[in-house]
Amino acid sequence: MIKISHVLTGALVAAAVMLADWAIAAPLSSATRTLSRADQMAPLEEQTEQGYETPAQFKRQVVAYNGGEAPGTVIIDTGSTFLYLVQPGGRAIRYGIGVGRDGFRWAGVQQITKKAEWPDWTPPAEMIARQPYLPRFMAGGPTNPLGARAMYLGNTIYRIHGTNAPSTIGQRVSSGCIRLTNEDVIDLASRVNVGTKVIVINSADHRAEAPLLTAPVSLRLR
């Protein structure tokens, strides 16, 4: 049985990281609306969840792909809350994800510039100046809300990372980072390398159960 103190610790750390994320996040696309009230938003409290069953549509699975991107490319559709890893032979591995809230979703092309196992968290100086009570450093581990793996995107503040709150998969809860279950982020990290191309599509009107057709990258998935 998990000790209550461990659960509370995980919740407090998660709250701190969510607050940190909101405090420093800024959209990459000019089409994305910037929220001036970001520092005033209350953090979403999360605690490590035990025994949660991910809905079937968000479980990792192989789907058909007939787009033009090369195998090994990561395609993230924030509107449908799916991440696709293109495979040879007209296939892609599809993962359920959690994405940014309204005003924090973004679109663009990046590369994975760094990978980390059980990543540490170091709040930037500007965030510490605003919120001096935050820890200066949080070691990676089971209670760290960045989860089991992190893949850093370009020189941005955004990451593809794990989560201790799998119920947030399929939800719009972050301020720009892409989250997967710890099991899925470990699988994804094992399949991609530094330098992997990452395409992020902000198809706000796209429904998850429908085929995806997005002109900018000539992409079709189902």
Backbone as ProteinMPNN parsed JSONL, in Angstrom:
{"seq_chain_A": "MIKISHVLTGALVAAAVMLADWAIAAPLSSATRTLSRADQMAPLEEQTEQGYETPAQFKRQVVAYNGGEAPGTVIIDTGSTFLYLVQPGGRAIRYGIGVGRDGFRWAGVQQITKKAEWPDWTPPAEMIARQPYLPRFMAGGPTNPLGARAMYLGNTIYRIHGTNAPSTIGQRVSSGCIRLTNEDVIDLASRVNVGTKVIVINSADHRAEAPLLTAPVSLRLR", "coords_chain_A": {"N_chain_A": [[0.846, -1.191, 0.0], [0.537, 2.209, -0.829], [2.119, 4.806, 0.901], [0.459, 7.525, 2.504], [1.906, 9.874, 2.715], [3.681, 9.708, 0.572], [1.976, 9.912, -1.603], [0.946, 12.481, -1.175], [3.297, 13.939, -1.433], [3.896, 13.489, -4.147], [1.687, 14.796, -5.279], [2.086, 17.466, -4.497], [4.534, 18.054, -5.733], [3.783, 17.701, -8.393], [1.903, 19.748, -8.649], [3.57, 21.944, -8.335], [5.21, 21.738, -10.601], [3.327, 21.972, -12.676], [2.48, 24.591, -12.216], [4.867, 25.869, -12.672], [5.229, 25.301, -15.371], [3.059, 26.698, -16.55], [3.881, 29.245, -15.87], [6.088, 29.872, -17.452], [5.513, 29.228, -20.045], [5.194, 29.912, -23.524], [3.518, 30.408, -26.568], [4.616, 28.928, -29.704], [3.714, 29.482, -32.24], [2.513, 32.17, -34.238], [-0.138, 32.144, -34.605], [-1.195, 31.179, -32.349], [-2.803, 32.009, -29.352], [-1.603, 34.174, -26.85], [-1.699, 34.044, -23.357], [-2.058, 36.467, -21.026], [-2.56, 36.155, -18.394], [-1.253, 33.998, -17.374], [0.502, 33.572, -15.182], [-1.216, 33.847, -13.1], [-2.889, 31.747, -12.967], [-4.296, 29.013, -11.283], [-2.58, 26.064, -10.258], [-3.023, 22.828, -11.741], [-3.833, 20.236, -9.782], [-2.254, 17.154, -9.427], [-1.946, 13.719, -8.705], [-0.055, 10.75, -8.153], [-1.445, 8.124, -9.906], [-3.041, 5.054, -9.321], [-3.804, 1.949, -10.764], [-5.379, 2.92, -12.845], [-7.199, 2.601, -15.845], [-6.412, 3.019, -19.121], [-8.453, 4.449, -21.643], [-9.626, 2.576, -24.494], [-9.245, 3.762, -27.059], [-7.043, 5.349, -26.72], [-4.934, 3.735, -26.27], [-1.755, 2.363, -27.145], [-1.256, 1.55, -30.531], [-1.045, 0.046, -33.836], [-1.596, 1.725, -36.859], [-2.95, 2.494, -40.143], [-1.035, 4.325, -42.59], [-0.645, 6.715, -45.095], [0.752, 8.955, -45.804], [3.256, 11.466, -46.695], [5.554, 11.57, -45.122], [8.736, 10.479, -43.901], [9.684, 7.202, -42.645], [10.164, 6.986, -39.132], [9.621, 9.596, -38.512], [8.008, 11.78, -36.22], [4.701, 12.632, -35.669], [2.478, 14.898, -34.375], [-0.778, 15.355, -33.514], [-2.524, 17.716, -32.128], [-5.201, 18.342, -31.996], [-6.632, 15.941, -32.145], [-5.529, 14.601, -30.082], [-3.495, 12.641, -30.448], [-0.389, 11.004, -31.044], [1.783, 10.132, -33.632], [4.085, 7.763, -34.805], [5.823, 7.34, -37.595], [6.092, 4.423, -39.556], [7.81, 1.933, -41.581], [6.314, 0.622, -44.647], [3.701, 1.685, -44.927], [2.493, 2.174, -42.447], [1.867, 3.321, -39.049], [2.735, 3.895, -35.655], [0.437, 4.599, -33.194], [-0.101, 6.757, -30.488], [-1.877, 7.661, -27.551], [-2.22, 10.946, -26.22], [-1.731, 13.722, -23.905], [-2.4, 17.196, -24.191], [-1.813, 20.764, -24.786], [-3.756, 23.291, -23.115], [-6.53, 25.416, -24.214], [-5.283, 28.163, -25.967], [-2.68, 27.508, -25.461], [-1.866, 25.572, -27.164], [0.17, 24.709, -29.974], [1.809, 24.912, -33.2], [4.128, 23.532, -35.543], [7.459, 22.7, -36.759], [9.916, 20.736, -35.339], [12.957, 19.374, -33.895], [14.047, 16.494, -32.086], [16.193, 17.23, -29.567], [17.373, 16.341, -27.31], [17.403, 13.575, -25.064], [16.127, 12.119, -22.097], [16.276, 9.968, -19.273], [14.052, 9.367, -16.644], [13.785, 12.244, -16.029], [15.38, 15.108, -14.533], [14.25, 18.139, -12.911], [14.724, 21.528, -13.241], [13.855, 24.578, -12.236], [13.684, 27.589, -14.178], [15.565, 30.681, -13.801], [13.997, 33.019, -13.989], [11.502, 32.121, -13.24], [11.905, 31.326, -10.617], [12.369, 33.819, -9.527], [9.811, 34.898, -9.571], [8.405, 33.06, -8.083], [9.578, 32.283, -5.372], [9.388, 30.196, -3.561], [9.498, 27.772, -4.831], [11.177, 24.631, -5.501], [14.708, 24.586, -6.14], [15.783, 22.579, -7.546], [14.701, 19.434, -8.717], [15.001, 16.116, -8.389], [14.867, 13.462, -10.764], [12.456, 10.784, -10.871], [10.012, 8.384, -9.576], [8.048, 10.063, -8.434], [8.287, 12.426, -9.753], [6.673, 14.662, -11.85], [7.364, 14.799, -14.554], [7.706, 12.292, -15.383], [8.783, 9.081, -16.751], [10.449, 9.395, -18.981], [11.863, 11.972, -21.071], [11.737, 13.936, -23.991], [13.289, 16.462, -25.561], [12.364, 19.376, -27.353], [13.794, 20.982, -29.944], [15.169, 24.198, -29.269], [13.31, 25.017, -27.539], [11.012, 25.449, -24.716], [9.472, 23.253, -24.596], [8.49, 19.801, -24.238], [8.254, 16.316, -24.991], [6.949, 14.113, -22.811], [6.66, 11.82, -19.979], [3.975, 10.891, -17.705], [2.606, 10.839, -14.399], [-0.037, 10.795, -14.103], [-2.175, 9.186, -15.646], [-4.85, 9.541, -16.359], [-5.042, 11.978, -17.562], [-4.43, 11.685, -20.187], [-5.511, 12.21, -23.463], [-6.671, 14.545, -22.795], [-6.859, 18.171, -22.542], [-4.672, 19.781, -20.96], [-2.17, 20.84, -20.379], [0.458, 23.363, -20.726], [1.539, 23.401, -23.233], [3.446, 21.326, -23.45], [3.768, 17.868, -24.443], [2.287, 14.981, -23.317], [2.619, 11.523, -22.434], [1.55, 8.258, -21.297], [3.621, 6.703, -18.818], [4.449, 4.145, -19.606], [4.065, 4.278, -22.393], [5.718, 6.441, -23.103], [8.221, 5.474, -22.537], [8.36, 3.437, -24.444], [8.181, 4.965, -26.838], [10.484, 6.59, -26.6], [12.451, 4.68, -26.853], [12.407, 4.152, -29.517], [13.048, 6.381, -31.01], [15.525, 8.845, -31.967], [17.985, 11.356, -31.037], [17.698, 14.178, -33.058], [15.512, 13.359, -34.494], [12.779, 14.183, -36.559], [10.03, 16.217, -35.708], [6.722, 16.881, -36.164], [4.234, 19.139, -35.438], [0.834, 19.51, -35.318], [-1.837, 21.695, -35.107], [-4.755, 21.014, -35.137], [-7.546, 22.086, -34.467], [-10.231, 21.562, -34.946], [-10.473, 18.958, -35.589], [-11.727, 15.658, -35.176], [-11.071, 12.951, -32.988], [-11.806, 10.333, -33.743], [-12.09, 10.372, -36.441], [-10.77, 10.194, -39.869], [-7.564, 11.715, -40.433], [-6.687, 14.542, -42.193], [-4.456, 16.72, -43.305], [-3.391, 19.529, -44.84], [-0.829, 21.004, -44.775], [1.263, 19.139, -44.336], [0.707, 17.09, -46.005], [-0.685, 14.797, -45.017], [-2.192, 11.744, -44.087], [-3.986, 9.798, -41.894], [-5.363, 6.961, -40.251]], "CA_chain_A": [[0.0, 0.0, 0.0], [1.321, 3.433, -0.923], [1.97, 5.677, 2.049], [-0.21, 8.785, 2.192], [2.919, 10.911, 2.558], [4.227, 9.625, -0.771], [0.964, 10.443, -2.517], [0.901, 13.933, -1.004], [4.519, 14.483, -2.02], [3.723, 13.498, -5.596], [0.719, 15.82, -5.644], [2.683, 18.793, -4.327], [5.528, 18.247, -6.774], [3.061, 17.872, -9.654], [1.333, 21.086, -8.659], [4.652, 22.911, -8.553], [5.66, 21.676, -11.985], [2.298, 22.545, -13.52], [2.55, 26.034, -12.047], [6.079, 26.306, -13.356], [4.987, 25.207, -16.805], [2.216, 27.831, -16.915], [4.552, 30.522, -15.651], [7.105, 30.195, -18.449], [5.129, 28.791, -21.384], [4.799, 30.896, -24.523], [3.257, 29.692, -27.817], [5.612, 29.069, -30.751], [3.08, 29.933, -33.46], [1.844, 33.452, -34.118], [-1.574, 31.908, -34.625], [-1.605, 30.741, -31.027], [-3.067, 33.156, -28.497], [-0.846, 34.247, -25.617], [-2.522, 34.409, -22.209], [-1.305, 37.321, -20.121], [-2.873, 35.793, -17.02], [-0.692, 32.672, -17.12], [1.077, 33.475, -13.842], [-2.261, 33.929, -12.087], [-3.727, 30.559, -13.024], [-4.012, 28.027, -10.24], [-2.064, 24.816, -10.827], [-3.85, 21.633, -11.739], [-3.231, 19.275, -8.865], [-2.214, 15.78, -9.886], [-1.234, 12.805, -7.837], [0.227, 9.483, -8.807], [-2.665, 7.328, -9.983], [-2.812, 3.615, -9.3], [-4.882, 1.118, -11.254], [-6.203, 3.578, -13.859], [-7.219, 1.898, -17.121], [-6.487, 3.947, -20.237], [-9.484, 4.098, -22.632], [-9.103, 1.783, -25.608], [-8.801, 4.556, -28.208], [-5.771, 6.012, -26.432], [-3.876, 2.75, -26.079], [-0.81, 2.271, -28.256], [-1.669, 0.598, -31.56], [-0.562, 0.285, -35.186], [-2.653, 2.177, -37.763], [-2.505, 2.711, -41.529], [-0.506, 5.653, -42.888], [-0.251, 6.86, -46.497], [1.267, 10.298, -46.01], [4.544, 11.592, -47.355], [6.686, 11.688, -44.186], [9.608, 9.306, -43.877], [9.667, 6.414, -41.416], [10.924, 7.578, -38.041], [9.092, 10.923, -38.216], [6.957, 11.891, -35.21], [3.648, 13.582, -36.04], [1.616, 15.13, -33.217], [-2.019, 16.073, -33.828], [-3.051, 18.144, -30.833], [-6.656, 18.356, -32.033], [-7.164, 14.607, -31.889], [-4.743, 14.081, -28.947], [-2.744, 11.464, -30.847], [0.964, 11.117, -31.574], [2.071, 9.058, -34.577], [5.46, 7.496, -35.195], [5.715, 6.724, -38.915], [6.819, 3.17, -39.732], [7.85, 1.479, -42.983], [5.226, -0.222, -45.123], [2.374, 2.288, -44.846], [1.955, 2.031, -41.094], [2.36, 4.226, -38.012], [2.346, 3.571, -34.284], [-0.352, 5.701, -32.648], [-0.113, 6.864, -29.032], [-2.716, 8.695, -26.963], [-1.42, 11.981, -25.556], [-2.34, 14.918, -23.345], [-1.86, 18.355, -24.908], [-2.004, 22.069, -24.172], [-5.085, 23.878, -23.003], [-6.817, 26.482, -25.165], [-4.346, 29.259, -25.842], [-1.323, 27.009, -25.267], [-1.47, 24.644, -28.223], [1.021, 25.349, -30.969], [2.096, 24.106, -34.371], [5.437, 23.812, -36.123], [8.368, 21.577, -36.985], [11.071, 20.769, -34.442], [13.731, 18.142, -33.813], [14.422, 16.074, -30.739], [17.573, 17.658, -29.334], [17.896, 15.699, -26.099], [16.568, 12.564, -24.431], [16.512, 11.914, -20.695], [15.557, 8.959, -18.501], [13.649, 9.902, -15.343], [14.42, 13.558, -16.098], [15.362, 16.081, -13.443], [13.577, 19.403, -13.198], [15.383, 22.708, -12.684], [13.1, 25.768, -12.633], [14.533, 28.68, -14.652], [15.766, 31.781, -12.852], [12.892, 33.964, -14.009], [10.396, 31.547, -12.492], [12.28, 31.409, -9.205], [12.183, 35.208, -9.108], [8.392, 35.122, -9.355], [7.874, 32.096, -7.12], [10.787, 31.86, -4.657], [9.151, 29.015, -2.746], [9.68, 26.558, -5.619], [12.495, 24.014, -5.344], [15.693, 24.951, -7.153], [16.1, 21.378, -8.306], [13.916, 18.262, -8.353], [15.575, 14.926, -9.017], [13.933, 12.581, -11.442], [12.032, 9.613, -10.122], [8.596, 8.03, -9.708], [7.145, 11.13, -8.017], [8.501, 13.604, -10.588], [5.6, 14.668, -12.846], [7.846, 14.644, -15.92], [7.585, 10.888, -15.707], [9.907, 8.176, -16.936], [11.317, 9.835, -20.07], [11.569, 13.265, -21.683], [12.386, 14.249, -25.254], [13.263, 17.919, -25.627], [12.078, 19.796, -28.719], [14.562, 22.136, -30.372], [15.65, 25.005, -28.148], [12.111, 25.528, -26.879], [10.768, 24.936, -23.371], [8.506, 22.17, -24.702], [8.997, 18.434, -24.187], [7.394, 15.129, -24.97], [7.384, 13.477, -21.564], [5.721, 10.922, -19.336], [3.121, 11.469, -16.672], [2.12, 9.96, -13.34], [-1.496, 10.952, -14.074], [-2.624, 8.701, -16.955], [-6.204, 9.99, -16.692], [-4.965, 13.211, -18.343], [-4.24, 11.348, -21.598], [-6.737, 12.549, -24.184], [-7.184, 15.802, -22.257], [-6.134, 19.411, -22.84], [-4.387, 20.175, -19.573], [-0.826, 21.396, -20.178], [0.689, 24.646, -21.368], [2.292, 23.218, -24.467], [4.158, 20.051, -23.494], [3.019, 16.689, -24.868], [2.493, 13.925, -22.326], [2.176, 10.157, -22.675], [1.711, 7.414, -20.124], [5.012, 6.3, -18.643], [4.707, 2.965, -20.436], [4.171, 4.684, -23.793], [6.858, 7.317, -23.348], [9.396, 4.594, -22.56], [8.348, 2.783, -25.747], [8.514, 5.947, -27.863], [11.88, 7.004, -26.453], [13.32, 3.594, -27.319], [12.296, 4.049, -30.972], [13.484, 7.608, -31.678], [16.861, 9.304, -31.633], [18.245, 12.779, -31.151], [17.652, 14.547, -34.468], [14.236, 12.949, -35.071], [11.872, 15.257, -36.965], [8.753, 16.224, -34.998], [5.755, 17.791, -36.771], [3.113, 19.387, -34.533], [-0.327, 20.054, -36.026], [-2.866, 22.185, -34.203], [-6.022, 20.878, -35.867], [-8.498, 22.239, -33.369], [-11.572, 21.093, -35.282], [-10.414, 17.551, -35.976], [-12.213, 14.715, -34.181], [-10.103, 11.865, -32.834], [-12.205, 9.074, -34.363], [-12.2, 10.558, -37.88], [-9.477, 10.244, -40.557], [-6.858, 12.987, -40.348], [-6.205, 15.034, -43.471], [-3.906, 18.035, -43.005], [-2.69, 19.953, -46.053], [0.566, 21.453, -44.691], [2.246, 18.059, -44.383], [0.169, 16.036, -46.869], [-0.74, 13.681, -44.078], [-3.469, 11.057, -43.888], [-3.874, 8.706, -40.935], [-6.666, 6.47, -39.789]], "C_chain_A": [[0.881, 1.24, 0.0], [1.064, 4.3, 0.285], [1.336, 6.994, 1.626], [0.8, 9.877, 1.953], [3.513, 10.906, 1.165], [3.263, 10.199, -1.782], [0.915, 11.958, -2.43], [2.131, 14.587, -1.608], [4.404, 14.562, -3.533], [2.778, 14.58, -6.04], [1.321, 17.209, -5.567], [3.715, 19.072, -5.41], [4.851, 18.467, -8.118], [2.487, 19.264, -9.757], [2.394, 22.127, -8.937], [5.093, 22.921, -10.001], [4.623, 22.257, -12.928], [2.307, 24.054, -13.434], [3.767, 26.592, -12.761], [5.872, 26.334, -14.862], [4.158, 26.38, -17.283], [2.985, 29.136, -16.847], [5.504, 30.881, -16.777], [6.663, 29.897, -19.865], [4.756, 29.976, -22.267], [4.621, 30.171, -25.838], [4.354, 29.941, -28.842], [5.023, 29.667, -32.013], [2.403, 31.265, -33.24], [0.349, 33.298, -34.138], [-2.09, 31.5, -33.266], [-1.719, 31.944, -30.101], [-2.249, 33.069, -27.223], [-1.75, 34.714, -24.489], [-1.69, 35.22, -21.231], [-1.53, 36.943, -18.67], [-2.234, 34.474, -16.61], [-0.178, 32.533, -15.695], [0.011, 33.448, -12.753], [-3.118, 32.674, -12.026], [-3.322, 29.57, -11.951], [-3.52, 26.737, -10.875], [-3.085, 23.694, -10.759], [-3.187, 20.593, -10.856], [-3.357, 17.868, -9.436], [-1.529, 14.938, -8.822], [-1.031, 11.498, -8.581], [-0.996, 8.586, -8.737], [-2.313, 5.849, -10.058], [-4.042, 2.903, -9.873], [-5.776, 1.773, -12.288], [-6.078, 2.835, -15.18], [-7.4, 2.907, -18.247], [-7.583, 3.525, -21.203], [-8.877, 3.479, -23.879], [-8.561, 2.645, -26.741], [-7.462, 5.233, -27.98], [-4.647, 5.023, -26.141], [-3.022, 2.65, -27.341], [-1.251, 1.198, -29.246], [-1.085, 0.996, -32.908], [-1.745, 0.642, -36.074], [-2.061, 2.357, -39.156], [-2.03, 4.147, -41.707], [-0.122, 5.709, -44.355], [0.172, 8.286, -46.81], [2.666, 10.282, -46.587], [5.74, 11.67, -46.432], [7.455, 10.371, -44.092], [9.428, 8.515, -42.587], [10.598, 7.015, -40.373], [10.454, 8.969, -37.666], [8.007, 10.826, -37.147], [5.98, 12.966, -35.658], [2.685, 13.686, -34.863], [0.412, 15.928, -33.672], [-2.673, 16.46, -32.511], [-4.57, 18.16, -30.822], [-7.267, 17.017, -31.696], [-6.53, 13.951, -30.675], [-4.123, 12.721, -29.259], [-1.349, 11.878, -31.314], [1.212, 9.904, -32.454], [3.569, 8.964, -34.821], [5.405, 6.703, -36.496], [6.631, 5.513, -39.003], [6.92, 2.822, -41.213], [6.571, 0.72, -43.337], [3.838, 0.361, -44.938], [1.709, 2.133, -43.497], [2.532, 3.115, -40.187], [1.925, 3.682, -36.665], [1.64, 4.8, -33.715], [-0.381, 5.617, -31.125], [-1.14, 7.927, -28.616], [-1.862, 9.673, -26.175], [-2.316, 12.976, -24.836], [-1.644, 16.122, -23.95], [-2.183, 19.644, -24.167], [-3.463, 22.495, -24.118], [-5.29, 24.92, -24.095], [-5.885, 27.659, -24.897], [-2.909, 28.818, -25.69], [-0.924, 25.963, -26.299], [-0.731, 25.402, -29.313], [1.256, 24.397, -32.131], [3.468, 24.481, -34.912], [6.231, 22.546, -36.313], [9.592, 21.763, -36.101], [11.868, 19.48, -34.62], [13.915, 17.788, -32.348], [15.899, 16.393, -30.543], [18.199, 17.008, -28.106], [16.886, 14.669, -25.622], [17.055, 12.36, -23.002], [15.643, 10.827, -20.082], [15.289, 9.505, -17.103], [14.239, 11.309, -15.176], [14.312, 14.36, -14.806], [14.582, 17.318, -13.877], [14.307, 20.525, -12.482], [14.611, 23.94, -13.123], [14.032, 26.867, -13.111], [14.544, 29.846, -13.675], [14.588, 32.743, -12.814], [11.666, 33.452, -13.251], [10.668, 31.593, -10.992], [12.069, 32.824, -8.685], [10.716, 35.499, -8.808], [7.836, 34.27, -8.229], [9.028, 31.519, -6.309], [10.616, 30.623, -3.797], [9.376, 27.717, -3.511], [11.06, 25.945, -5.374], [13.429, 24.456, -6.46], [16.043, 23.767, -8.042], [15.228, 20.247, -7.796], [14.476, 17.066, -9.112], [14.494, 14.097, -9.679], [13.602, 11.372, -10.595], [10.539, 9.407, -10.227], [7.628, 9.131, -9.297], [7.331, 12.41, -8.822], [7.468, 13.606, -11.71], [6.067, 14.648, -14.297], [7.896, 13.183, -16.34], [8.9, 10.201, -16.03], [10.898, 8.615, -18.008], [10.906, 11.241, -20.496], [12.377, 13.39, -22.96], [12.202, 15.737, -25.49], [13.183, 18.365, -27.082], [12.825, 21.088, -29.056], [15.189, 22.86, -29.198], [14.477, 25.653, -27.419], [12.038, 25.0, -25.449], [9.877, 23.695, -23.393], [9.191, 20.812, -24.761], [7.875, 17.462, -24.509], [7.843, 14.351, -23.748], [6.301, 12.555, -21.008], [4.85, 11.647, -18.324], [2.747, 10.402, -15.655], [0.599, 10.01, -13.228], [-2.068, 10.499, -15.417], [-4.038, 9.125, -17.327], [-6.191, 11.29, -17.486], [-4.661, 12.944, -19.819], [-5.58, 11.528, -22.32], [-7.326, 13.872, -23.752], [-6.301, 16.973, -22.695], [-5.831, 20.083, -21.509], [-3.062, 20.901, -19.39], [-0.736, 22.796, -20.778], [1.651, 24.502, -22.542], [3.053, 21.922, -24.576], [3.206, 18.921, -23.888], [3.326, 15.566, -23.895], [1.925, 12.591, -22.795], [2.2, 9.413, -21.349], [3.178, 7.031, -20.009], [5.363, 5.088, -19.504], [4.911, 3.369, -21.896], [5.375, 5.568, -24.047], [8.159, 6.527, -23.33], [9.495, 3.909, -23.924], [8.763, 3.759, -26.847], [9.988, 6.331, -27.805], [12.842, 5.934, -26.962], [13.363, 3.511, -28.84], [12.81, 5.282, -31.722], [14.867, 8.013, -31.177], [16.92, 10.821, -31.614], [18.353, 13.108, -32.642], [16.355, 14.151, -35.147], [13.368, 14.166, -35.372], [10.532, 15.105, -36.253], [7.859, 17.292, -35.625], [4.572, 17.912, -35.822], [2.022, 20.108, -35.308], [-1.353, 20.479, -35.002], [-4.192, 22.199, -34.95], [-7.165, 20.897, -34.872], [-9.861, 21.638, -33.665], [-11.619, 19.62, -35.646], [-10.893, 16.652, -34.852], [-11.327, 13.477, -34.173], [-10.491, 10.623, -33.617], [-12.29, 9.171, -35.886], [-10.823, 10.494, -38.545], [-8.878, 11.638, -40.475], [-6.342, 13.359, -41.724], [-5.756, 16.473, -43.267], [-3.002, 18.474, -44.14], [-1.217, 20.293, -45.848], [1.615, 20.343, -44.777], [1.767, 16.88, -45.229], [0.024, 14.729, -46.103], [-2.13, 13.061, -44.058], [-3.233, 9.86, -42.991], [-5.271, 8.218, -40.607], [-6.432, 5.322, -38.823]], "O_chain_A": [[1.86, 1.312, 0.743], [-0.089, 4.513, 0.661], [1.621, 7.519, 0.55], [0.596, 10.727, 1.086], [3.821, 11.965, 0.619], [3.67, 10.893, -2.714], [0.851, 12.648, -3.447], [2.041, 15.652, -2.22], [4.766, 15.571, -4.137], [3.014, 15.227, -7.06], [1.104, 18.038, -6.451], [3.777, 20.178, -5.948], [5.282, 19.314, -8.9], [2.562, 19.899, -10.809], [2.162, 23.08, -9.681], [5.326, 23.985, -10.574], [4.975, 22.957, -13.877], [2.161, 24.737, -14.448], [3.706, 27.654, -13.38], [6.286, 27.273, -15.541], [4.485, 27.001, -18.294], [2.772, 30.033, -17.663], [5.718, 32.063, -17.047], [7.357, 30.27, -20.811], [4.095, 30.916, -21.825], [5.488, 29.381, -26.211], [4.957, 31.014, -28.868], [5.742, 30.298, -32.788], [1.789, 31.49, -32.197], [-0.374, 34.209, -33.736], [-3.301, 31.474, -33.046], [-0.833, 32.798, -30.071], [-2.199, 32.018, -26.583], [-2.491, 35.684, -24.651], [-0.719, 34.712, -20.669], [-0.771, 37.366, -17.798], [-2.628, 33.886, -15.603], [-0.391, 31.501, -15.059], [0.292, 33.072, -11.615], [-3.971, 32.54, -11.148], [-2.135, 29.321, -11.74], [-4.006, 26.357, -11.94], [-3.9, 23.625, -9.839], [-2.091, 20.125, -11.161], [-4.431, 17.452, -9.871], [-0.632, 15.412, -8.126], [-1.757, 11.188, -9.525], [-1.521, 8.315, -7.657], [-1.395, 5.452, -10.776], [-5.176, 3.216, -9.51], [-6.842, 1.237, -12.591], [-4.973, 2.478, -15.59], [-8.43, 3.577, -18.319], [-7.651, 2.349, -21.561], [-7.759, 3.812, -24.273], [-7.532, 2.312, -27.33], [-6.808, 5.649, -28.936], [-3.534, 5.427, -25.804], [-3.512, 2.83, -28.456], [-1.579, 0.078, -28.855], [-0.679, 2.142, -33.103], [-2.771, -0.038, -36.057], [-0.843, 2.371, -39.333], [-2.541, 5.068, -41.069], [0.636, 4.863, -44.83], [-0.017, 8.773, -47.925], [3.2, 9.226, -46.927], [6.862, 11.824, -46.915], [6.876, 9.289, -44.192], [9.064, 9.078, -41.555], [11.685, 7.494, -40.697], [10.836, 9.484, -36.616], [7.188, 9.907, -37.164], [6.383, 14.082, -35.988], [2.141, 12.679, -34.409], [0.555, 17.048, -34.161], [-3.302, 15.629, -31.855], [-5.179, 18.01, -29.762], [-8.304, 16.952, -31.036], [-6.943, 12.863, -30.273], [-4.203, 11.783, -28.467], [-1.157, 12.946, -31.895], [0.89, 8.779, -32.073], [4.238, 9.978, -35.019], [4.994, 5.542, -36.509], [7.788, 5.559, -38.584], [6.175, 3.375, -42.022], [5.847, 0.243, -42.463], [2.875, -0.395, -44.804], [0.49, 1.978, -43.416], [3.542, 3.743, -40.507], [0.861, 3.073, -36.551], [2.18, 5.906, -33.75], [-0.646, 4.562, -30.548], [-1.253, 8.97, -29.26], [-0.889, 9.276, -25.534], [-3.512, 13.067, -25.118], [-0.439, 16.085, -24.199], [-2.747, 19.627, -23.073], [-4.28, 22.113, -24.955], [-4.354, 25.271, -24.815], [-5.719, 28.094, -23.757], [-1.999, 29.642, -25.777], [0.221, 25.511, -26.316], [-0.977, 26.586, -29.543], [0.935, 23.212, -32.046], [3.915, 25.617, -34.755], [5.739, 21.446, -36.058], [10.226, 22.818, -36.114], [11.491, 18.607, -35.402], [13.936, 18.661, -31.48], [16.752, 15.885, -31.269], [19.406, 17.11, -27.887], [15.676, 14.856, -25.752], [18.255, 12.421, -22.732], [14.439, 10.762, -20.329], [16.189, 10.041, -16.455], [15.078, 11.542, -14.306], [13.311, 14.305, -14.092], [14.295, 17.509, -15.059], [14.489, 20.481, -11.265], [14.702, 24.322, -14.29], [15.085, 27.069, -12.507], [13.656, 29.981, -12.834], [14.213, 33.23, -11.747], [10.893, 34.233, -12.696], [9.768, 31.866, -10.197], [11.642, 33.016, -7.546], [10.411, 36.262, -7.892], [6.924, 34.681, -7.511], [9.42, 30.375, -6.536], [11.608, 30.05, -3.345], [9.438, 26.653, -2.895], [12.01, 26.666, -5.071], [12.995, 24.675, -7.591], [16.54, 23.938, -9.155], [15.032, 20.105, -6.589], [14.424, 17.022, -10.342], [13.356, 14.039, -9.212], [14.368, 10.982, -9.714], [9.858, 10.179, -10.902], [6.488, 9.141, -9.763], [6.61, 13.383, -8.601], [7.392, 12.633, -12.46], [5.24, 14.493, -15.196], [8.104, 12.873, -17.513], [9.977, 10.658, -15.647], [12.071, 8.244, -17.949], [9.76, 11.65, -20.312], [13.545, 13.004, -23.014], [11.073, 16.214, -25.606], [13.855, 17.8, -27.945], [12.521, 22.151, -28.515], [15.677, 22.239, -28.254], [14.622, 26.69, -26.772], [12.881, 24.212, -25.02], [9.558, 23.141, -22.341], [10.309, 20.68, -25.259], [6.697, 17.762, -24.318], [9.009, 13.966, -23.659], [5.176, 12.521, -21.507], [4.975, 12.854, -18.119], [2.591, 9.228, -15.988], [0.011, 9.352, -12.369], [-2.412, 11.339, -16.248], [-4.398, 9.075, -18.504], [-7.222, 11.677, -18.036], [-4.636, 13.878, -20.619], [-6.626, 11.07, -21.86], [-8.36, 14.291, -24.27], [-5.171, 16.795, -23.15], [-6.636, 20.86, -20.997], [-2.844, 21.521, -18.349], [-1.724, 23.34, -21.273], [2.473, 25.382, -22.8], [3.294, 21.448, -25.686], [1.994, 19.014, -23.689], [4.49, 15.233, -23.672], [0.89, 12.537, -23.46], [2.801, 9.882, -20.382], [3.9, 7.037, -21.006], [6.456, 5.02, -20.066], [5.818, 2.869, -22.561], [6.001, 5.461, -25.101], [9.103, 6.877, -24.038], [10.582, 3.809, -24.494], [9.594, 3.427, -27.692], [10.661, 6.392, -28.834], [13.928, 6.253, -27.448], [14.255, 2.871, -29.399], [12.988, 5.233, -32.939], [15.315, 7.584, -30.113], [16.017, 11.492, -32.113], [19.022, 12.398, -33.394], [16.111, 14.569, -36.28], [13.236, 15.067, -34.543], [9.967, 14.013, -36.197], [8.203, 18.474, -35.616], [3.972, 16.906, -35.442], [2.248, 21.174, -35.881], [-1.704, 19.7, -34.117], [-4.688, 23.254, -35.345], [-7.686, 19.851, -34.484], [-10.577, 21.243, -32.745], [-12.681, 19.09, -35.973], [-10.515, 16.85, -33.698], [-10.886, 13.012, -35.224], [-9.614, 9.917, -34.114], [-12.535, 8.167, -36.555], [-9.811, 10.711, -37.879], [-9.605, 12.63, -40.449], [-5.634, 12.574, -42.356], [-6.59, 17.358, -43.076], [-1.96, 17.863, -44.379], [-0.401, 19.905, -46.683], [2.731, 20.58, -45.24], [2.35, 15.797, -45.176], [0.552, 13.692, -46.506], [-3.132, 13.775, -44.018], [-2.391, 9.009, -43.28], [-6.24, 8.973, -40.68], [-7.389, 4.748, -38.303]]}, "name": "protein", "num_of_chains": 1, "seq": "MIKISHVLTGALVAAAVMLADWAIAAPLSSATRTLSRADQMAPLEEQTEQGYETPAQFKRQVVAYNGGEAPGTVIIDTGSTFLYLVQPGGRAIRYGIGVGRDGFRWAGVQQITKKAEWPDWTPPAEMIARQPYLPRFMAGGPTNPLGARAMYLGNTIYRIHGTNAPSTIGQRVSSGCIRLTNEDVIDLASRVNVGTKVIVINSADHRAEAPLLTAPVSLRLR"}
